[in-house]
Structure formats: structure tokens, C-alpha cells
Amino acid sequence: MTTIPHEPPVVVRTPWWIEARNLWASIAITVIWLAVLITAVYGPDVRTVEASGASTVVPSALGVAFFAVFATWAVARYGYDRKERDG
């Protein structure tokens, strides 16, 4: 019976910034709210006109901000979780 010698294990080190979950979560949340800011400044308004002639104007950033709250919640919940992920 012959044996095959195994090569020594190779340690692959990843850069620190790839595994910095807090960093990536912070960047993602910042980008989410920058999108809300840009929509608030440059986005159009939602205008409705009723048959009676009454009109309503709502900034479109309100809809974007509504979904940004849930996106922020999801990113923060995963990104700032202290449990180690096996991946």
C-alpha cells in the first residue's frame, strides 16, 4: 500500500475590507438615503386633479422614502448582526 504525501495547506488571506460587514452595511444605507435625497431634489411630483378641479401635489420622494425605510431595516439587520456566518 502506498501513501500520497499531502501538500501543506495554503492559507488564503482576504483583504480586511472584503469581510468588513459593518463597512458595507454603512455604505449601503448611505446610498439608499442618497437616492431618497436625489429623488427629493430632482424627482418629479405626483400630481392628481379631480373632476371638481381640486388638485393634490405629493413629492415622489415620499414613496421612495417609504421603501427606503424597509431597505434600511433589512440591510441593518443583516449587516450589523453579530453572529458569524458560515458561508
C-alpha positions in Angstrom: 0.0 0.0 0.0 1.3 3.4 -0.9 0.6 6.7 0.6 0.5 10.1 -1.1 2.0 12.9 0.9 -0.3 15.9 1.1 0.9 19.3 0.3 0.9 21.8 3.2 -2.3 23.8 3.4 -2.3 27.1 1.6 -3.6 30.0 3.7 -5.5 32.4 1.6 -5.9 35.7 3.2 -8.6 38.1 2.0 -8.2 41.8 2.4 -9.8 43.3 5.5 -12.3 45.4 3.6 -14.0 42.4 1.9 -15.1 41.0 5.3 -15.9 44.3 6.9 -19.7 43.8 7.1 -20.2 47.0 9.1 -18.5 49.0 6.5 -20.5 47.6 3.6 -23.8 47.9 5.6 -23.0 51.6 6.3 -22.2 52.3 2.6 -25.4 50.6 1.5 -27.6 52.5 3.9 -25.8 55.8 2.9 -26.5 55.0 -0.8 -30.2 54.2 0.0 -30.7 57.6 1.6 -28.7 59.4 -1.0 -31.2 58.0 -3.6 -34.0 59.5 -1.5 -32.2 62.8 -1.3 -31.6 62.9 -5.1 -35.3 62.0 -5.7 -36.4 64.7 -3.4 -34.3 67.4 -5.1 -34.6 66.4 -8.7 -37.6 64.0 -8.8 -41.0 64.9 -10.2 -44.1 65.5 -8.1 -47.1 63.2 -8.3 -50.0 65.5 -9.3 -53.6 64.5 -9.3 -56.5 66.5 -10.5 -60.1 65.6 -9.5 -63.1 66.2 -11.7 -64.2 69.1 -9.4 -60.9 70.9 -10.2 -59.2 70.3 -6.9 -55.6 69.2 -7.3 -53.1 67.5 -5.0 -49.3 67.5 -5.2 -47.2 64.9 -3.4 -43.4 64.7 -3.7 -42.4 61.4 -5.3 -39.6 61.2 -2.6 -42.3 60.1 -0.1 -42.8 56.8 -2.0 -39.1 56.3 -2.3 -38.5 57.1 1.4 -41.3 54.6 2.3 -39.4 51.8 0.7 -36.0 53.1 1.9 -37.1 52.6 5.5 -37.7 48.9 4.8 -34.5 48.6 2.8 -32.6 50.2 5.7 -34.1 47.9 8.2 -33.2 44.8 6.2 -29.6 45.9 5.5 -29.1 47.0 9.1 -30.5 43.7 10.4 -28.2 41.6 8.3 -25.1 43.9 8.1 -24.9 44.7 11.8 -25.7 41.2 13.0 -23.0 40.0 15.4 -23.4 36.3 14.6 -20.7 34.7 12.4 -21.9 33.5 9.1 -20.6 30.3 7.7 -20.5 30.8 4.1 
